[in-house]
Amino acid sequence: QVQLVESGGGLVQAGGSLRLSCAASGRTFSNYVMGWFRQALGKEREFVARISWSGTSTYYADSVKGRFTISRANAKNTVYLQMNSLKPEDTAVYYCAARPSTTNWYSGVYDYWGQGTQVTVSS
């Protein structure tokens, strides 16, 4: 299995930036699709972004497209989420997730999850 640990969350003013990191251990990191999700208080968990095992393909939720960038450094077993132009509605616990590269790119289910890191954007 894969163990995931997020870091980099914190408090930031609207319009500011944060970079989240997800450190992975266990099975071969590069053989997994990596994703970021978030869950705000009182809301369901929602998809934010995902990246293919090779790093070639990415996909973003409409709510963050153009503001957030997902990337990965397989040699470091790490995936990143660069968040720019942050808005108060971005406030949530952000989770890193992983699924095997053999899963469907559009509908695959994520099997492994980190503990989450809090991002708070003040207005």
C-alpha positions as a Markdown table, in Angstrom:
| # | Residue | x | y | z |
|---|---|---|---|---|
| 1 | Gln | 0.0 | 0.0 | 0.0 |
| 2 | Val | 0.9 | 3.7 | -0.2 |
| 3 | Gln | 1.2 | 6.1 | 2.7 |
| 4 | Leu | 0.6 | 9.8 | 2.1 |
| 5 | Val | 1.5 | 12.8 | 4.3 |
| 6 | Glu | 0.4 | 16.3 | 3.3 |
| 7 | Ser | 2.1 | 19.5 | 4.4 |
| 8 | Gly | 2.2 | 23.2 | 3.6 |
| 9 | Gly | -1.2 | 24.4 | 4.7 |
| 10 | Gly | -1.8 | 27.5 | 6.7 |
| 11 | Leu | -3.5 | 30.9 | 6.9 |
| 12 | Val | -3.2 | 33.2 | 4.0 |
| 13 | Gln | -5.0 | 36.4 | 2.9 |
| 14 | Ala | -7.2 | 36.4 | -0.2 |
| 15 | Gly | -5.1 | 36.8 | -3.3 |
| 16 | Gly | -2.1 | 35.1 | -1.7 |
| 17 | Ser | -0.4 | 31.8 | -2.6 |
| 18 | Leu | 0.4 | 28.5 | -0.9 |
| 19 | Arg | 2.2 | 25.4 | -2.1 |
| 20 | Leu | 1.0 | 22.1 | -0.7 |
| 21 | Ser | 3.2 | 19.0 | -0.6 |
| 22 | Cys | 2.4 | 15.3 | -0.4 |
| 23 | Ala | 5.1 | 12.9 | 0.5 |
| 24 | Ala | 4.5 | 9.3 | -0.5 |
| 25 | Ser | 6.1 | 6.1 | 0.8 |
| 26 | Gly | 5.4 | 2.4 | 0.3 |
| 27 | Arg | 4.8 | 1.1 | -3.2 |
| 28 | Thr | 6.5 | 2.5 | -6.3 |
| 29 | Phe | 5.3 | 6.1 | -6.4 |
| 30 | Ser | 5.5 | 6.7 | -10.2 |
| 31 | Asn | 3.0 | 3.9 | -10.9 |
| 32 | Tyr | 0.1 | 5.9 | -9.3 |
| 33 | Val | -2.2 | 8.6 | -10.5 |
| 34 | Met | -2.1 | 11.3 | -7.8 |
| 35 | Gly | -4.9 | 13.6 | -6.9 |
| 36 | Trp | -5.8 | 16.5 | -4.6 |
| 37 | Phe | -9.2 | 16.8 | -3.0 |
| 38 | Arg | -10.6 | 19.3 | -0.5 |
| 39 | Gln | -13.5 | 19.4 | 2.0 |
| 40 | Ala | -14.9 | 22.6 | 3.5 |
| 41 | Leu | -16.9 | 22.6 | 6.7 |
| 42 | Gly | -20.4 | 21.5 | 6.1 |
| 43 | Lys | -19.7 | 20.4 | 2.5 |
| 44 | Glu | -18.9 | 17.2 | 0.7 |
| 45 | Arg | -15.4 | 16.3 | -0.4 |
| 46 | Glu | -14.7 | 17.6 | -3.9 |
| 47 | Phe | -12.1 | 16.9 | -6.5 |
| 48 | Val | -9.4 | 19.6 | -7.1 |
| 49 | Ala | -6.8 | 18.2 | -9.5 |
| 50 | Arg | -5.1 | 15.0 | -10.7 |
| 51 | Ile | -1.9 | 14.1 | -12.5 |
| 52 | Ser | -0.9 | 11.0 | -14.4 |
| 53 | Trp | 1.9 | 8.7 | -13.3 |
| 54 | Ser | 4.2 | 10.2 | -15.9 |
| 55 | Gly | 3.2 | 13.8 | -15.1 |
| 56 | Thr | 2.2 | 14.4 | -18.7 |
| 57 | Ser | -1.5 | 14.6 | -18.1 |
| 58 | Thr | -3.3 | 16.8 | -15.7 |
| 59 | Tyr | -6.9 | 17.7 | -15.0 |
| 60 | Tyr | -8.5 | 20.4 | -12.8 |
| 61 | Ala | -11.9 | 21.3 | -11.4 |
| 62 | Asp | -13.4 | 24.3 | -13.0 |
| 63 | Ser | -13.3 | 26.1 | -9.7 |
| 64 | Val | -9.5 | 26.1 | -9.5 |
| 65 | Lys | -8.5 | 26.0 | -13.2 |
| 66 | Gly | -6.1 | 28.7 | -14.0 |
| 67 | Arg | -5.2 | 29.3 | -10.4 |
| 68 | Phe | -3.9 | 26.0 | -9.1 |
| 69 | Thr | -1.2 | 23.8 | -10.6 |
| 70 | Ile | -0.5 | 20.2 | -9.8 |
| 71 | Ser | 3.0 | 18.7 | -10.4 |
| 72 | Arg | 5.0 | 15.7 | -9.2 |
| 73 | Ala | 8.6 | 14.9 | -8.6 |
| 74 | Asn | 8.8 | 11.1 | -8.8 |
| 75 | Ala | 12.5 | 11.0 | -7.8 |
| 76 | Lys | 11.4 | 12.7 | -4.5 |
| 77 | Asn | 8.2 | 10.7 | -4.2 |
| 78 | Thr | 6.4 | 14.0 | -3.9 |
| 79 | Val | 3.4 | 15.6 | -5.5 |
| 80 | Tyr | 2.6 | 19.4 | -5.2 |
| 81 | Leu | -0.3 | 21.7 | -5.5 |
| 82 | Gln | 0.6 | 25.3 | -6.2 |
| 83 | Met | -2.3 | 27.5 | -5.2 |
| 84 | Asn | -2.4 | 31.1 | -6.5 |
| 85 | Ser | -5.0 | 33.9 | -6.3 |
| 86 | Leu | -6.6 | 32.2 | -3.3 |
| 87 | Lys | -10.2 | 33.0 | -2.4 |
| 88 | Pro | -12.1 | 32.6 | 0.8 |
| 89 | Glu | -14.1 | 29.8 | -0.8 |
| 90 | Asp | -10.8 | 27.8 | -1.2 |
| 91 | Thr | -10.8 | 27.4 | 2.6 |
| 92 | Ala | -10.9 | 23.6 | 3.3 |
| 93 | Val | -8.9 | 20.6 | 4.5 |
| 94 | Tyr | -6.9 | 19.5 | 1.5 |
| 95 | Tyr | -6.2 | 15.8 | 1.0 |
| 96 | Cys | -3.7 | 14.0 | -1.2 |
| 97 | Ala | -4.8 | 10.8 | -2.8 |
| 98 | Ala | -3.4 | 8.0 | -4.9 |
| 99 | Arg | -4.7 | 5.3 | -7.2 |
| 100 | Pro | -3.0 | 2.8 | -9.5 |
| 101 | Ser | -2.2 | 4.0 | -13.0 |
| 102 | Thr | -4.3 | 1.1 | -14.4 |
| 103 | Thr | -7.5 | 2.7 | -13.2 |
| 104 | Asn | -9.6 | 4.7 | -15.6 |
| 105 | Trp | -8.3 | 8.3 | -16.0 |
| 106 | Tyr | -11.8 | 9.8 | -15.8 |
| 107 | Ser | -13.6 | 7.5 | -13.3 |
| 108 | Gly | -11.0 | 5.7 | -11.3 |
| 109 | Val | -11.5 | 5.4 | -7.5 |
| 110 | Tyr | -8.7 | 6.6 | -5.2 |
| 111 | Asp | -7.6 | 3.9 | -2.8 |
| 112 | Tyr | -5.1 | 5.8 | -0.6 |
| 113 | Trp | -5.5 | 9.1 | 1.3 |
| 114 | Gly | -3.4 | 11.3 | 3.4 |
| 115 | Gln | -4.5 | 12.9 | 6.7 |
| 116 | Gly | -5.2 | 16.3 | 5.3 |
| 117 | Thr | -3.8 | 19.8 | 5.8 |
| 118 | Gln | -5.8 | 22.9 | 6.6 |
| 119 | Val | -5.9 | 25.8 | 4.2 |
| 120 | Thr | -7.6 | 29.0 | 5.5 |
| 121 | Val | -8.0 | 32.0 | 3.3 |
| 122 | Ser | -9.1 | 35.2 | 5.0 |
| 123 | Ser | -11.1 | 37.9 | 3.3 |
